[in-house]
Amino acid sequence: MTNLPHDYYVTLLKILLKKSPCADKFRLVEVLEREAMRIAASCPAISQAKSSLVTRIVMRGAK
């Protein structure tokens, strides 16, 4: 993945999480968090915001 615009990133997450079974959502979150850390390694605030976003989306989707 490259450094995607924020809106594209959020839309992609929503689509993937909607189509993923519950067990796969947690695996998907791990991959996305790692990718967010890699993309924003030079800016901890961006990395933390993306990780937080992923966690919030998954926790809502897992209910």
mmCIF file as Biopython writes it, N, C-alpha, C and O atoms, coordinates in Angstrom:
data_model
#
loop_
_atom_site.group_PDB
_atom_site.id
_atom_site.type_symbol
_atom_site.label_atom_id
_atom_site.label_alt_id
_atom_site.label_comp_id
_atom_site.label_asym_id
_atom_site.label_entity_id
_atom_site.label_seq_id
_atom_site.pdbx_PDB_ins_code
_atom_site.Cartn_x
_atom_site.Cartn_y
_atom_site.Cartn_z
_atom_site.occupancy
_atom_site.B_iso_or_equiv
_atom_site.auth_seq_id
_atom_site.auth_asym_id
_atom_site.pdbx_PDB_model_num
ATOM 1   N N  . MET A ? 1  ? 0.834   -1.185  0.000  1.0 0.0 1  A 1 
ATOM 2   C CA . MET A ? 1  ? 0.000   0.000   0.000  1.0 0.0 1  A 1 
ATOM 3   C C  . MET A ? 1  ? 0.875   1.243   0.000  1.0 0.0 1  A 1 
ATOM 4   O O  . MET A ? 1  ? 1.957   1.250   0.587  1.0 0.0 1  A 1 
ATOM 5   N N  . THR A ? 2  ? 0.413   2.272   -0.647 1.0 0.0 2  A 1 
ATOM 6   C CA . THR A ? 2  ? 1.129   3.538   -0.624 1.0 0.0 2  A 1 
ATOM 7   C C  . THR A ? 2  ? 0.440   4.467   0.355  1.0 0.0 2  A 1 
ATOM 8   O O  . THR A ? 2  ? -0.538  4.087   0.999  1.0 0.0 2  A 1 
ATOM 9   N N  . ASN A ? 3  ? 0.945   5.673   0.466  1.0 0.0 3  A 1 
ATOM 10  C CA . ASN A ? 3  ? 0.335   6.641   1.372  1.0 0.0 3  A 1 
ATOM 11  C C  . ASN A ? 3  ? -0.951  7.173   0.744  1.0 0.0 3  A 1 
ATOM 12  O O  . ASN A ? 3  ? -0.926  8.106   -0.058 1.0 0.0 3  A 1 
ATOM 13  N N  . LEU A ? 4  ? -2.057  6.574   1.117  1.0 0.0 4  A 1 
ATOM 14  C CA . LEU A ? 4  ? -3.350  6.897   0.519  1.0 0.0 4  A 1 
ATOM 15  C C  . LEU A ? 4  ? -3.955  8.135   1.167  1.0 0.0 4  A 1 
ATOM 16  O O  . LEU A ? 4  ? -3.693  8.412   2.338  1.0 0.0 4  A 1 
ATOM 17  N N  . PRO A ? 5  ? -4.768  8.887   0.413  1.0 0.0 5  A 1 
ATOM 18  C CA . PRO A ? 5  ? -5.516  9.988   1.026  1.0 0.0 5  A 1 
ATOM 19  C C  . PRO A ? 5  ? -6.425  9.438   2.130  1.0 0.0 5  A 1 
ATOM 20  O O  . PRO A ? 5  ? -6.905  8.308   2.043  1.0 0.0 5  A 1 
ATOM 21  N N  . HIS A ? 6  ? -6.650  10.234  3.148  1.0 0.0 6  A 1 
ATOM 22  C CA . HIS A ? 6  ? -7.399  9.797   4.326  1.0 0.0 6  A 1 
ATOM 23  C C  . HIS A ? 6  ? -8.779  9.244   3.967  1.0 0.0 6  A 1 
ATOM 24  O O  . HIS A ? 6  ? -9.149  8.174   4.452  1.0 0.0 6  A 1 
ATOM 25  N N  . ASP A ? 7  ? -9.548  9.945   3.130  1.0 0.0 7  A 1 
ATOM 26  C CA . ASP A ? 7  ? -10.907 9.500   2.782  1.0 0.0 7  A 1 
ATOM 27  C C  . ASP A ? 7  ? -10.896 8.152   2.071  1.0 0.0 7  A 1 
ATOM 28  O O  . ASP A ? 7  ? -11.759 7.309   2.314  1.0 0.0 7  A 1 
ATOM 29  N N  . TYR A ? 8  ? -9.926  7.952   1.201  1.0 0.0 8  A 1 
ATOM 30  C CA . TYR A ? 8  ? -9.812  6.675   0.496  1.0 0.0 8  A 1 
ATOM 31  C C  . TYR A ? 8  ? -9.503  5.559   1.491  1.0 0.0 8  A 1 
ATOM 32  O O  . TYR A ? 8  ? -10.064 4.467   1.403  1.0 0.0 8  A 1 
ATOM 33  N N  . TYR A ? 9  ? -8.618  5.836   2.425  1.0 0.0 9  A 1 
ATOM 34  C CA . TYR A ? 9  ? -8.222  4.876   3.450  1.0 0.0 9  A 1 
ATOM 35  C C  . TYR A ? 9  ? -9.434  4.461   4.284  1.0 0.0 9  A 1 
ATOM 36  O O  . TYR A ? 9  ? -9.654  3.274   4.523  1.0 0.0 9  A 1 
ATOM 37  N N  . VAL A ? 10 ? -10.215 5.444   4.724  1.0 0.0 10 A 1 
ATOM 38  C CA . VAL A ? 10 ? -11.399 5.166   5.545  1.0 0.0 10 A 1 
ATOM 39  C C  . VAL A ? 10 ? -12.425 4.355   4.758  1.0 0.0 10 A 1 
ATOM 40  O O  . VAL A ? 10 ? -12.990 3.396   5.284  1.0 0.0 10 A 1 
ATOM 41  N N  . THR A ? 11 ? -12.671 4.729   3.507  1.0 0.0 11 A 1 
ATOM 42  C CA . THR A ? 11 ? -13.634 4.009   2.669  1.0 0.0 11 A 1 
ATOM 43  C C  . THR A ? 11 ? -13.190 2.569   2.446  1.0 0.0 11 A 1 
ATOM 44  O O  . THR A ? 11 ? -14.001 1.647   2.526  1.0 0.0 11 A 1 
ATOM 45  N N  . LEU A ? 12 ? -11.925 2.381   2.172  1.0 0.0 12 A 1 
ATOM 46  C CA . LEU A ? 12 ? -11.385 1.036   1.983  1.0 0.0 12 A 1 
ATOM 47  C C  . LEU A ? 12 ? -11.574 0.190   3.238  1.0 0.0 12 A 1 
ATOM 48  O O  . LEU A ? 12 ? -11.972 -0.971  3.152  1.0 0.0 12 A 1 
ATOM 49  N N  . LEU A ? 13 ? -11.292 0.765   4.395  1.0 0.0 13 A 1 
ATOM 50  C CA . LEU A ? 13 ? -11.483 0.042   5.656  1.0 0.0 13 A 1 
ATOM 51  C C  . LEU A ? 13 ? -12.931 -0.380  5.844  1.0 0.0 13 A 1 
ATOM 52  O O  . LEU A ? 13 ? -13.208 -1.524  6.207  1.0 0.0 13 A 1 
ATOM 53  N N  . LYS A ? 14 ? -13.845 0.533   5.599  1.0 0.0 14 A 1 
ATOM 54  C CA . LYS A ? 14 ? -15.265 0.224   5.786  1.0 0.0 14 A 1 
ATOM 55  C C  . LYS A ? 14 ? -15.714 -0.910  4.872  1.0 0.0 14 A 1 
ATOM 56  O O  . LYS A ? 14 ? -16.453 -1.797  5.299  1.0 0.0 14 A 1 
ATOM 57  N N  . ILE A ? 15 ? -15.275 -0.886  3.624  1.0 0.0 15 A 1 
ATOM 58  C CA . ILE A ? 15 ? -15.649 -1.943  2.676  1.0 0.0 15 A 1 
ATOM 59  C C  . ILE A ? 15 ? -15.078 -3.283  3.119  1.0 0.0 15 A 1 
ATOM 60  O O  . ILE A ? 15 ? -15.794 -4.284  3.152  1.0 0.0 15 A 1 
ATOM 61  N N  . LEU A ? 16 ? -13.797 -3.306  3.458  1.0 0.0 16 A 1 
ATOM 62  C CA . LEU A ? 16 ? -13.161 -4.563  3.868  1.0 0.0 16 A 1 
ATOM 63  C C  . LEU A ? 16 ? -13.788 -5.122  5.132  1.0 0.0 16 A 1 
ATOM 64  O O  . LEU A ? 16 ? -14.021 -6.327  5.227  1.0 0.0 16 A 1 
ATOM 65  N N  . LEU A ? 17 ? -14.063 -4.262  6.101  1.0 0.0 17 A 1 
ATOM 66  C CA . LEU A ? 17 ? -14.634 -4.730  7.359  1.0 0.0 17 A 1 
ATOM 67  C C  . LEU A ? 17 ? -16.072 -5.205  7.187  1.0 0.0 17 A 1 
ATOM 68  O O  . LEU A ? 17 ? -16.499 -6.144  7.857  1.0 0.0 17 A 1 
ATOM 69  N N  . LYS A ? 18 ? -16.809 -4.573  6.309  1.0 0.0 18 A 1 
ATOM 70  C CA . LYS A ? 18 ? -18.197 -4.980  6.072  1.0 0.0 18 A 1 
ATOM 71  C C  . LYS A ? 18 ? -18.248 -6.372  5.446  1.0 0.0 18 A 1 
ATOM 72  O O  . LYS A ? 18 ? -19.157 -7.150  5.734  1.0 0.0 18 A 1 
ATOM 73  N N  . LYS A ? 19 ? -17.280 -6.685  4.598  1.0 0.0 19 A 1 
ATOM 74  C CA . LYS A ? 19 ? -17.285 -7.948  3.869  1.0 0.0 19 A 1 
ATOM 75  C C  . LYS A ? 19 ? -16.518 -9.062  4.582  1.0 0.0 19 A 1 
ATOM 76  O O  . LYS A ? 19 ? -16.533 -10.206 4.129  1.0 0.0 19 A 1 
ATOM 77  N N  . SER A ? 20 ? -15.855 -8.744  5.679  1.0 0.0 20 A 1 
ATOM 78  C CA . SER A ? 20 ? -15.034 -9.737  6.381  1.0 0.0 20 A 1 
ATOM 79  C C  . SER A ? 20 ? -15.824 -10.422 7.486  1.0 0.0 20 A 1 
ATOM 80  O O  . SER A ? 20 ? -16.609 -9.778  8.180  1.0 0.0 20 A 1 
ATOM 81  N N  . PRO A ? 21 ? -15.620 -11.730 7.654  1.0 0.0 21 A 1 
ATOM 82  C CA . PRO A ? 21 ? -16.195 -12.403 8.821  1.0 0.0 21 A 1 
ATOM 83  C C  . PRO A ? 21 ? -15.536 -11.866 10.093 1.0 0.0 21 A 1 
ATOM 84  O O  . PRO A ? 21 ? -14.445 -11.297 10.039 1.0 0.0 21 A 1 
ATOM 85  N N  . CYS A ? 22 ? -16.190 -12.045 11.217 1.0 0.0 22 A 1 
ATOM 86  C CA . CYS A ? 22 ? -15.716 -11.483 12.485 1.0 0.0 22 A 1 
ATOM 87  C C  . CYS A ? 22 ? -14.275 -11.882 12.801 1.0 0.0 22 A 1 
ATOM 88  O O  . CYS A ? 22 ? -13.486 -11.035 13.219 1.0 0.0 22 A 1 
ATOM 89  N N  . ALA A ? 23 ? -13.922 -13.127 12.616 1.0 0.0 23 A 1 
ATOM 90  C CA . ALA A ? 23 ? -12.565 -13.592 12.935 1.0 0.0 23 A 1 
ATOM 91  C C  . ALA A ? 23 ? -11.519 -12.899 12.069 1.0 0.0 23 A 1 
ATOM 92  O O  . ALA A ? 23 ? -10.418 -12.607 12.535 1.0 0.0 23 A 1 
ATOM 93  N N  . ASP A ? 24 ? -11.860 -12.639 10.813 1.0 0.0 24 A 1 
ATOM 94  C CA . ASP A ? 24 ? -10.913 -11.983 9.914  1.0 0.0 24 A 1 
ATOM 95  C C  . ASP A ? 24 ? -10.741 -10.507 10.222 1.0 0.0 24 A 1 
ATOM 96  O O  . ASP A ? 24 ? -9.716  -9.924  9.870  1.0 0.0 24 A 1 
ATOM 97  N N  . LYS A ? 25 ? -11.714 -9.890  10.869 1.0 0.0 25 A 1 
ATOM 98  C CA . LYS A ? 25 ? -11.623 -8.461  11.172 1.0 0.0 25 A 1 
ATOM 99  C C  . LYS A ? 25 ? -10.425 -8.164  12.058 1.0 0.0 25 A 1 
ATOM 100 O O  . LYS A ? 25 ? -9.739  -7.162  11.856 1.0 0.0 25 A 1 
ATOM 101 N N  . PHE A ? 26 ? -10.167 -9.018  13.034 1.0 0.0 26 A 1 
ATOM 102 C CA . PHE A ? 26 ? -9.057  -8.764  13.939 1.0 0.0 26 A 1 
ATOM 103 C C  . PHE A ? 26 ? -7.718  -8.943  13.235 1.0 0.0 26 A 1 
ATOM 104 O O  . PHE A ? 26 ? -6.771  -8.205  13.506 1.0 0.0 26 A 1 
ATOM 105 N N  . ARG A ? 27 ? -7.633  -9.907  12.343 1.0 0.0 27 A 1 
ATOM 106 C CA . ARG A ? 27 ? -6.422  -10.097 11.547 1.0 0.0 27 A 1 
ATOM 107 C C  . ARG A ? 27 ? -6.214  -8.900  10.617 1.0 0.0 27 A 1 
ATOM 108 O O  . ARG A ? 27 ? -5.094  -8.421  10.437 1.0 0.0 27 A 1 
ATOM 109 N N  . LEU A ? 28 ? -7.312  -8.432  10.036 1.0 0.0 28 A 1 
ATOM 110 C CA . LEU A ? 28 ? -7.267  -7.277  9.148  1.0 0.0 28 A 1 
ATOM 111 C C  . LEU A ? 28 ? -6.794  -6.028  9.898  1.0 0.0 28 A 1 
ATOM 112 O O  . LEU A ? 28 ? -6.006  -5.245  9.367  1.0 0.0 28 A 1 
ATOM 113 N N  . VAL A ? 29 ? -7.265  -5.845  11.109 1.0 0.0 29 A 1 
ATOM 114 C CA . VAL A ? 29 ? -6.837  -4.699  11.916 1.0 0.0 29 A 1 
ATOM 115 C C  . VAL A ? 29 ? -5.339  -4.740  12.166 1.0 0.0 29 A 1 
ATOM 116 O O  . VAL A ? 29 ? -4.667  -3.714  12.066 1.0 0.0 29 A 1 
ATOM 117 N N  . GLU A ? 30 ? -4.811  -5.904  12.489 1.0 0.0 30 A 1 
ATOM 118 C CA . GLU A ? 30 ? -3.373  -6.017  12.724 1.0 0.0 30 A 1 
ATOM 119 C C  . GLU A ? 30 ? -2.583  -5.598  11.493 1.0 0.0 30 A 1 
ATOM 120 O O  . GLU A ? 30 ? -1.595  -4.871  11.604 1.0 0.0 30 A 1 
ATOM 121 N N  . VAL A ? 31 ? -3.010  -6.048  10.332 1.0 0.0 31 A 1 
ATOM 122 C CA . VAL A ? 31 ? -2.322  -5.694  9.086  1.0 0.0 31 A 1 
ATOM 123 C C  . VAL A ? 31 ? -2.412  -4.195  8.836  1.0 0.0 31 A 1 
ATOM 124 O O  . VAL A ? 31 ? -1.415  -3.560  8.489  1.0 0.0 31 A 1 
ATOM 125 N N  . LEU A ? 32 ? -3.602  -3.628  9.010  1.0 0.0 32 A 1 
ATOM 126 C CA . LEU A ? 32 ? -3.789  -2.205  8.752  1.0 0.0 32 A 1 
ATOM 127 C C  . LEU A ? 32 ? -3.021  -1.342  9.746  1.0 0.0 32 A 1 
ATOM 128 O O  . LEU A ? 32 ? -2.474  -0.305  9.368  1.0 0.0 32 A 1 
ATOM 129 N N  . GLU A ? 33 ? -2.971  -1.754  11.007 1.0 0.0 33 A 1 
ATOM 130 C CA . GLU A ? 33 ? -2.202  -0.993  11.988 1.0 0.0 33 A 1 
ATOM 131 C C  . GLU A ? 33 ? -0.718  -1.019  11.650 1.0 0.0 33 A 1 
ATOM 132 O O  . GLU A ? 33 ? -0.038  0.002   11.755 1.0 0.0 33 A 1 
ATOM 133 N N  . ARG A ? 34 ? -0.214  -2.175  11.246 1.0 0.0 34 A 1 
ATOM 134 C CA . ARG A ? 34 ? 1.197   -2.263  10.838 1.0 0.0 34 A 1 
ATOM 135 C C  . ARG A ? 34 ? 1.471   -1.356  9.649  1.0 0.0 34 A 1 
ATOM 136 O O  . ARG A ? 34 ? 2.493   -0.672  9.596  1.0 0.0 34 A 1 
ATOM 137 N N  . GLU A ? 35 ? 0.544   -1.358  8.694  1.0 0.0 35 A 1 
ATOM 138 C CA . GLU A ? 35 ? 0.714   -0.524  7.503  1.0 0.0 35 A 1 
ATOM 139 C C  . GLU A ? 35 ? 0.661   0.958   7.862  1.0 0.0 35 A 1 
ATOM 140 O O  . GLU A ? 35 ? 1.439   1.753   7.335  1.0 0.0 35 A 1 
ATOM 141 N N  . ALA A ? 36 ? -0.250  1.330   8.751  1.0 0.0 36 A 1 
ATOM 142 C CA . ALA A ? 36 ? -0.331  2.729   9.184  1.0 0.0 36 A 1 
ATOM 143 C C  . ALA A ? 36 ? 0.965   3.156   9.862  1.0 0.0 36 A 1 
ATOM 144 O O  . ALA A ? 36 ? 1.429   4.279   9.668  1.0 0.0 36 A 1 
ATOM 145 N N  . MET A ? 37 ? 1.546   2.267   10.653 1.0 0.0 37 A 1 
ATOM 146 C CA . MET A ? 37 ? 2.815   2.577   11.318 1.0 0.0 37 A 1 
ATOM 147 C C  . MET A ? 37 ? 3.927   2.738   10.288 1.0 0.0 37 A 1 
ATOM 148 O O  . MET A ? 37 ? 4.771   3.623   10.427 1.0 0.0 37 A 1 
ATOM 149 N N  . ARG A ? 38 ? 3.940   1.910   9.274  1.0 0.0 38 A 1 
ATOM 150 C CA . ARG A ? 38 ? 4.980   1.995   8.248  1.0 0.0 38 A 1 
ATOM 151 C C  . ARG A ? 38 ? 4.835   3.284   7.445  1.0 0.0 38 A 1 
ATOM 152 O O  . ARG A ? 38 ? 5.819   3.978   7.189  1.0 0.0 38 A 1 
ATOM 153 N N  . ILE A ? 39 ? 3.606   3.597   7.051  1.0 0.0 39 A 1 
ATOM 154 C CA . ILE A ? 39 ? 3.356   4.788   6.240  1.0 0.0 39 A 1 
ATOM 155 C C  . ILE A ? 39 ? 3.736   6.054   6.999  1.0 0.0 39 A 1 
ATOM 156 O O  . ILE A ? 39 ? 4.362   6.953   6.437  1.0 0.0 39 A 1 
ATOM 157 N N  . ALA A ? 40 ? 3.367   6.125   8.250  1.0 0.0 40 A 1 
ATOM 158 C CA . ALA A ? 40 ? 3.545   7.354   9.014  1.0 0.0 40 A 1 
ATOM 159 C C  . ALA A ? 40 ? 4.674   7.262   10.027 1.0 0.0 40 A 1 
ATOM 160 O O  . ALA A ? 40 ? 4.627   7.918   11.067 1.0 0.0 40 A 1 
ATOM 161 N N  . ALA A ? 41 ? 5.678   6.465   9.740  1.0 0.0 41 A 1 
ATOM 162 C CA . ALA A ? 41 ? 6.778   6.276   10.681 1.0 0.0 41 A 1 
ATOM 163 C C  . ALA A ? 41 ? 7.443   7.594   11.057 1.0 0.0 41 A 1 
ATOM 164 O O  . ALA A ? 41 ? 7.954   7.733   12.168 1.0 0.0 41 A 1 
ATOM 165 N N  . SER A ? 42 ? 7.442   8.560   10.146 1.0 0.0 42 A 1 
ATOM 166 C CA . SER A ? 42 ? 8.080   9.841   10.426 1.0 0.0 42 A 1 
ATOM 167 C C  . SER A ? 42 ? 7.165   10.800  11.187 1.0 0.0 42 A 1 
ATOM 168 O O  . SER A ? 42 ? 7.616   11.854  11.634 1.0 0.0 42 A 1 
ATOM 169 N N  . CYS A ? 43 ? 5.894   10.450  11.338 1.0 0.0 43 A 1 
ATOM 170 C CA . CYS A ? 43 ? 4.948   11.331  12.035 1.0 0.0 43 A 1 
ATOM 171 C C  . CYS A ? 43 ? 4.076   10.503  12.983 1.0 0.0 43 A 1 
ATOM 172 O O  . CYS A ? 43 ? 3.048   9.968   12.567 1.0 0.0 43 A 1 
ATOM 173 N N  . PRO A ? 44 ? 4.475   10.396  14.239 1.0 0.0 44 A 1 
ATOM 174 C CA . PRO A ? 44 ? 3.725   9.571   15.207 1.0 0.0 44 A 1 
ATOM 175 C C  . PRO A ? 44 ? 2.261   9.981   15.368 1.0 0.0 44 A 1 
ATOM 176 O O  . PRO A ? 44 ? 1.416   9.121   15.618 1.0 0.0 44 A 1 
ATOM 177 N N  . ALA A ? 45 ? 1.939   11.256  15.235 1.0 0.0 45 A 1 
ATOM 178 C CA . ALA A ? 45 ? 0.548   11.699  15.407 1.0 0.0 45 A 1 
ATOM 179 C C  . ALA A ? 45 ? -0.352  11.102  14.326 1.0 0.0 45 A 1 
ATOM 180 O O  . ALA A ? 45 ? -1.471  10.681  14.620 1.0 0.0 45 A 1 
ATOM 181 N N  . ILE A ? 46 ? 0.121   11.062  13.088 1.0 0.0 46 A 1 
ATOM 182 C CA . ILE A ? 46 ? -0.661  10.480  11.991 1.0 0.0 46 A 1 
ATOM 183 C C  . ILE A ? 46 ? -0.823  8.986   12.207 1.0 0.0 46 A 1 
ATOM 184 O O  . ILE A ? 46 ? -1.916  8.447   12.036 1.0 0.0 46 A 1 
ATOM 185 N N  . SER A ? 47 ? 0.241   8.327   12.575 1.0 0.0 47 A 1 
ATOM 186 C CA . SER A ? 47 ? 0.192   6.892   12.816 1.0 0.0 47 A 1 
ATOM 187 C C  . SER A ? 47 ? -0.800  6.551   13.924 1.0 0.0 47 A 1 
ATOM 188 O O  . SER A ? 47 ? -1.589  5.615   13.791 1.0 0.0 47 A 1 
ATOM 189 N N  . GLN A ? 48 ? -0.758  7.305   15.005 1.0 0.0 48 A 1 
ATOM 190 C CA . GLN A ? 48 ? -1.655  7.058   16.130 1.0 0.0 48 A 1 
ATOM 191 C C  . GLN A ? 48 ? -3.108  7.307   15.721 1.0 0.0 48 A 1 
ATOM 192 O O  . GLN A ? 48 ? -3.997  6.549   16.109 1.0 0.0 48 A 1 
ATOM 193 N N  . ALA A ? 49 ? -3.353  8.347   14.954 1.0 0.0 49 A 1 
ATOM 194 C CA . ALA A ? 49 ? -4.719  8.649   14.510 1.0 0.0 49 A 1 
ATOM 195 C C  . ALA A ? 49 ? -5.268  7.536   13.626 1.0 0.0 49 A 1 
ATOM 196 O O  . ALA A ? 49 ? -6.423  7.138   13.776 1.0 0.0 49 A 1 
ATOM 197 N N  . LYS A ? 50 ? -4.453  7.030   12.707 1.0 0.0 50 A 1 
ATOM 198 C CA . LYS A ? 50 ? -4.913  5.951   11.822 1.0 0.0 50 A 1 
ATOM 199 C C  . LYS A ? 50 ? -5.160  4.671   12.611 1.0 0.0 50 A 1 
ATOM 200 O O  . LYS A ? 50 ? -6.148  3.979   12.365 1.0 0.0 50 A 1 
ATOM 201 N N  . SER A ? 51 ? -4.288  4.346   13.546 1.0 0.0 51 A 1 
ATOM 202 C CA . SER A ? 51 ? -4.486  3.151   14.371 1.0 0.0 51 A 1 
ATOM 203 C C  . SER A ? 51 ? -5.757  3.271   15.196 1.0 0.0 51 A 1 
ATOM 204 O O  . SER A ? 51 ? -6.510  2.307   15.331 1.0 0.0 51 A 1 
ATOM 205 N N  . SER A ? 52 ? -5.991  4.452   15.745 1.0 0.0 52 A 1 
ATOM 206 C CA . SER A ? 52 ? -7.195  4.690   16.533 1.0 0.0 52 A 1 
ATOM 207 C C  . SER A ? 52 ? -8.445  4.552   15.669 1.0 0.0 52 A 1 
ATOM 208 O O  . SER A ? 52 ? -9.446  3.983   16.104 1.0 0.0 52 A 1 
ATOM 209 N N  . LEU A ? 53 ? -8.386  5.070   14.455 1.0 0.0 53 A 1 
ATOM 210 C CA . LEU A ? 53 ? -9.509  4.967   13.525 1.0 0.0 53 A 1 
ATOM 211 C C  . LEU A ? 53 ? -9.830  3.513   13.213 1.0 0.0 53 A 1 
ATOM 212 O O  . LEU A ? 53 ? -10.994 3.112   13.237 1.0 0.0 53 A 1 
ATOM 213 N N  . VAL A ? 54 ? -8.813  2.731   12.923 1.0 0.0 54 A 1 
ATOM 214 C CA . VAL A ? 54 ? -9.005  1.311   12.621 1.0 0.0 54 A 1 
ATOM 215 C C  . VAL A ? 54 ? -9.660  0.615   13.803 1.0 0.0 54 A 1 
ATOM 216 O O  . VAL A ? 54 ? -10.607 -0.152  13.626 1.0 0.0 54 A 1 
ATOM 217 N N  . THR A ? 55 ? -9.165  0.874   15.004 1.0 0.0 55 A 1 
ATOM 218 C CA . THR A ? 55 ? -9.704  0.234   16.200 1.0 0.0 55 A 1 
ATOM 219 C C  . THR A ? 55 ? -11.170 0.603   16.398 1.0 0.0 55 A 1 
ATOM 220 O O  . THR A ? 55 ? -11.989 -0.269  16.691 1.0 0.0 55 A 1 
ATOM 221 N N  . ARG A ? 56 ? -11.512 1.873   16.245 1.0 0.0 56 A 1 
ATOM 222 C CA . ARG A ? 56 ? -12.903 2.298   16.421 1.0 0.0 56 A 1 
ATOM 223 C C  . ARG A ? 56 ? -13.827 1.652   15.400 1.0 0.0 56 A 1 
ATOM 224 O O  . ARG A ? 56 ? -14.919 1.204   15.749 1.0 0.0 56 A 1 
ATOM 225 N N  . ILE A ? 57 ? -13.405 1.601   14.149 1.0 0.0 57 A 1 
ATOM 226 C CA . ILE A ? 57 ? -14.245 1.002   13.100 1.0 0.0 57 A 1 
ATOM 227 C C  . ILE A ? 57 ? -14.478 -0.472  13.379 1.0 0.0 57 A 1 
ATOM 228 O O  . ILE A ? 57 ? -15.601 -0.958  13.247 1.0 0.0 57 A 1 
ATOM 229 N N  . VAL A ? 58 ? -13.434 -1.186  13.759 1.0 0.0 58 A 1 
ATOM 230 C CA . VAL A ? 58 ? -13.562 -2.621  14.011 1.0 0.0 58 A 1 
ATOM 231 C C  . VAL A ? 58 ? -14.414 -2.891  15.236 1.0 0.0 58 A 1 
ATOM 232 O O  . VAL A ? 58 ? -15.239 -3.804  15.220 1.0 0.0 58 A 1 
ATOM 233 N N  . MET A ? 59 ? -14.236 -2.127  16.287 1.0 0.0 59 A 1 
ATOM 234 C CA . MET A ? 59 ? -15.013 -2.364  17.497 1.0 0.0 59 A 1 
ATOM 235 C C  . MET A ? 59 ? -16.502 -2.124  17.232 1.0 0.0 59 A 1 
ATOM 236 O O  . MET A ? 59 ? -17.343 -2.833  17.783 1.0 0.0 59 A 1 
ATOM 237 N N  . ARG A ? 60 ? -16.831 -1.158  16.417 1.0 0.0 60 A 1 
ATOM 238 C CA . ARG A ? 60 ? -18.241 -0.944  16.050 1.0 0.0 60 A 1 
ATOM 239 C C  . ARG A ? 60 ? -18.736 -2.066  15.159 1.0 0.0 60 A 1 
ATOM 240 O O  . ARG A ? 60 ? -19.872 -2.518  15.298 1.0 0.0 60 A 1 
ATOM 241 N N  . GLY A ? 61 ? -17.882 -2.521  14.236 1.0 0.0 61 A 1 
ATOM 242 C CA . GLY A ? 61 ? -18.270 -3.574  13.300 1.0 0.0 61 A 1 
ATOM 243 C C  . GLY A ? 61 ? -18.356 -4.943  13.940 1.0 0.0 61 A 1 
ATOM 244 O O  . GLY A ? 61 ? -19.052 -5.818  13.425 1.0 0.0 61 A 1 
ATOM 245 N N  . ALA A ? 62 ? -17.661 -5.151  15.060 1.0 0.0 62 A 1 
ATOM 246 C CA . ALA A ? 62 ? -17.630 -6.458  15.710 1.0 0.0 62 A 1 
ATOM 247 C C  . ALA A ? 62 ? -18.856 -6.693  16.586 1.0 0.0 62 A 1 
ATOM 248 O O  . ALA A ? 62 ? -19.094 -7.819  17.024 1.0 0.0 62 A 1 
ATOM 249 N N  . LYS A ? 63 ? -19.631 -5.654  16.845 1.0 0.0 63 A 1 
ATOM 250 C CA . LYS A ? 63 ? -20.801 -5.790  17.727 1.0 0.0 63 A 1 
ATOM 251 C C  . LYS A ? 63 ? -21.933 -6.523  17.062 1.0 0.0 63 A 1 
ATOM 252 O O  . LYS A ? 63 ? -22.985 -6.719  17.671 1.0 0.0 63 A 1 
#
